[in-house]
Amino acid sequence: MGTLYDWVKIIHILSIITWMAGLFYLPRLFVYHTQVAPGSEASDKFALMEHRLLKYIMNPSIVAAWVFGLWLTVLIPDFWTQGWLHVKLLCVLLMSGFHGMCAAWRKKFAAGANRKSETYYRVANEVPTILLIVIVVMVIIKPF
């Protein structure tokens, strides 16, 4: 049937998957949103999609990822003394900060006040990928 640890880990991984899906998709929506006129029907449609993605998928996912991730640290002895965990947590904090930046960008788009370029969002779209690679390496390899 699985232990409590197994179930907490499963929910943690599922929350990360949904959170990451949003972090990959929202900046891509911003790229497309820069290509339409503010206040247009297309702009309003993008603003609605961005709002729903953040509110109904990304925000609950980040909360669940943090709650179940911290719960895992309680279930594993000596978890906090492992060096790889510190690097992972730093990357998760940076990812959480990126999530916050996405929320701020979404508000600017909704208000018709975006001043950033399509290229800016294309580059920003790579940030979660880089952080995810470091996190996965830390969790699987545990180099220190």
Summary of the structure (lengths in Angstrom):
residues: 144
radius of gyration: 17.3
end to end distance: 32.1
largest distance: 55.1
contacts: 415
relative contact order: 0.16
helix: 82%
strand: 0%
